[in-house]
């Protein structure tokens, strides 16, 4: 599933990687509150994402193996006011956790701004990691820079990966 899907960047990358390896994929649910993103996503994939994630009944989301979510970064960004969990958008991570708890995907990939790592002296990331671990997942995170992957853009992001079974990345 593709939460906070925007125009479908996670989905495009995942589907292309799977196609290169002859792996069949199907996105069974997507969600984004932004109407313009919904329009673009629908144009790109022929399906309109559900709107407000807080209004999604997690029991009604189809079963899925992998969850992707680029949850709102404004509460943690130096460009935003860095209110973190004191900003309503900062608490939307818990909607991801609510869905993970109910659906138990095999894996998830979450993405946010690099500043999430040090936000509130690292306390915010600790809350997120603790929540995911308490759900029974093996969790790792890393700050990645788009420049290191051949893209002509310096864009540092924290990527949080969780698996129901342990997998170590180097």
C-alpha positions as CSV (number, residue, x, y, z in Angstrom):
1,X,0.0,0.0,0.0
2,X,1.1,3.5,-0.7
3,X,0.3,6.0,2.2
4,X,0.9,9.7,1.9
5,X,1.4,8.7,-1.7
6,X,1.8,12.1,-3.3
7,X,2.0,11.5,-7.1
8,X,3.4,8.0,-6.7
9,X,7.2,8.1,-6.3
10,X,7.4,5.1,-4.0
11,X,5.1,3.1,-6.2
12,X,6.9,3.9,-9.5
13,X,10.3,3.0,-8.0
14,X,9.0,-0.2,-6.5
15,X,7.1,-1.3,-9.6
16,X,10.1,-0.6,-11.8
17,X,12.5,-2.6,-9.5
18,X,10.0,-5.5,-9.5
19,X,9.5,-5.4,-13.2
20,X,13.3,-5.5,-13.8
21,X,13.3,-8.7,-11.7
22,X,10.1,-10.2,-13.3
23,X,8.2,-9.8,-10.0
24,X,4.4,-9.2,-10.2
25,X,3.1,-6.4,-8.0
26,X,-0.2,-4.9,-7.2
27,X,-0.9,-1.8,-5.2
28,X,-4.2,-2.5,-3.3
29,X,-4.6,0.8,-1.5
30,X,-3.3,4.4,-1.7
31,X,-4.0,7.5,0.3
32,X,-3.2,11.2,0.1
33,X,-5.2,14.2,1.4
34,X,-3.9,16.6,-1.3
35,X,-6.4,16.9,-4.1
36,X,-3.8,17.9,-6.7
37,X,-1.7,14.9,-5.8
38,X,-4.8,12.7,-6.0
39,X,-5.4,14.1,-9.5
40,X,-1.8,13.3,-10.6
41,X,-1.8,9.9,-9.0
42,X,-5.1,9.1,-10.8
43,X,-3.6,10.3,-14.1
44,X,-0.5,8.2,-13.5
45,X,-2.1,5.0,-12.2
46,X,-5.8,5.1,-13.1
47,X,-7.0,5.0,-9.6
48,X,-7.8,7.8,-7.1
49,X,-6.2,7.6,-3.7
50,X,-8.3,7.7,-0.6
51,X,-8.2,11.1,1.2
52,X,-7.6,11.8,4.8
53,X,-5.7,9.0,6.4
54,X,-7.2,9.7,9.8
55,X,-10.6,8.8,8.4
56,X,-9.4,5.4,7.0
57,X,-10.7,2.4,8.9
58,X,-7.7,0.1,9.1
59,X,-9.9,-3.0,9.1
60,X,-11.1,-2.1,5.6
61,X,-7.7,-1.8,4.0
62,X,-6.9,-4.8,1.9
63,X,-4.3,-7.3,3.1
64,X,-0.8,-6.4,1.8
65,X,2.8,-7.4,2.1
66,X,4.6,-4.1,1.9
67,X,3.6,-0.6,3.2
68,X,5.2,2.5,1.9
69,X,4.7,5.9,3.6
70,X,6.4,9.3,3.1
71,X,4.7,10.8,6.1
72,X,4.5,14.6,6.4
73,X,7.9,16.2,7.0
74,X,6.9,19.8,7.8
75,X,6.7,19.2,11.6
76,X,10.4,18.0,11.6
77,X,11.9,20.2,8.9
78,X,14.1,23.2,9.4
79,X,11.8,24.9,6.8
80,X,8.8,24.2,9.0
81,X,8.3,25.3,12.6
82,X,9.8,22.0,14.0
83,X,6.8,21.4,16.3
84,X,7.2,17.7,15.8
85,X,4.5,15.7,17.6
86,X,2.9,19.0,18.8
87,X,1.9,19.6,15.2
88,X,-1.1,17.6,14.1
89,X,0.8,16.5,11.0
90,X,3.6,15.2,13.2
91,X,1.2,12.7,14.8
92,X,0.2,11.2,11.5
93,X,2.9,8.6,12.0
94,X,0.6,7.0,14.5
95,X,-1.9,6.4,11.7
96,X,0.8,4.4,9.9
97,X,1.4,2.4,13.1
98,X,-2.3,1.8,13.5
99,X,-2.5,0.3,10.1
100,X,0.7,-1.8,10.6
101,X,-0.7,-3.1,13.8
102,X,-4.0,-4.2,12.2
103,X,-2.6,-5.5,8.9
104,X,0.8,-6.9,9.9
105,X,2.6,-6.4,6.5
106,X,5.8,-8.4,6.0
107,X,7.8,-5.1,5.6
108,X,7.5,-1.4,5.5
109,X,9.5,1.6,4.2
110,X,9.0,5.0,5.7
111,X,10.7,8.2,4.5
112,X,11.1,11.7,6.0
113,X,13.5,14.6,6.2
114,X,17.0,14.1,7.6
115,X,16.1,16.5,10.5
116,X,13.8,13.8,11.9
117,X,16.9,12.0,13.2
118,X,17.9,14.9,15.5
119,X,14.5,16.4,16.1
120,X,13.9,17.2,19.8
121,X,17.4,15.9,20.6
122,X,16.6,12.5,18.9
123,X,13.5,11.9,21.1
124,X,11.0,11.9,18.2
125,X,12.9,9.3,16.2
126,X,13.2,7.2,19.4
127,X,9.4,7.3,19.9
128,X,8.9,6.2,16.2
129,X,11.4,3.4,16.4
130,X,10.1,2.2,19.8
131,X,6.5,2.2,18.5
132,X,7.5,0.1,15.5
133,X,9.6,-2.3,17.6
134,X,6.7,-2.8,20.0
135,X,4.6,-3.8,17.0
136,X,7.1,-6.7,16.6
137,X,9.2,-5.5,13.8
138,X,12.9,-5.5,13.2
139,X,13.7,-1.9,12.4
140,X,16.7,0.0,11.0
141,X,17.1,3.5,9.7
142,X,19.7,5.4,7.6
143,X,20.1,8.8,6.2
144,X,20.5,8.6,2.5
145,X,21.4,11.3,0.0
146,X,20.0,11.3,-3.5
147,X,23.4,12.3,-4.9
148,X,24.8,9.0,-3.8
149,X,22.3,7.2,-6.1
150,X,23.2,9.1,-9.3
151,X,20.5,11.8,-9.0
152,X,21.6,15.4,-9.7
153,X,20.0,16.6,-6.5
154,X,21.3,16.9,-2.9
155,X,18.3,15.6,-1.0
156,X,19.0,13.9,2.3
157,X,16.3,11.7,3.7
158,X,15.9,9.3,6.6
159,X,14.6,6.0,5.5
160,X,13.2,3.6,8.1
161,X,12.8,0.0,7.1
162,X,11.0,-2.6,9.1
163,X,10.6,-6.4,8.6
164,X,8.6,-9.0,10.4
165,X,11.7,-11.2,10.0
166,X,15.3,-9.8,10.7
167,X,17.2,-8.7,7.7
168,X,20.5,-6.8,8.0
169,X,21.5,-4.1,5.6
170,X,25.0,-2.7,5.2
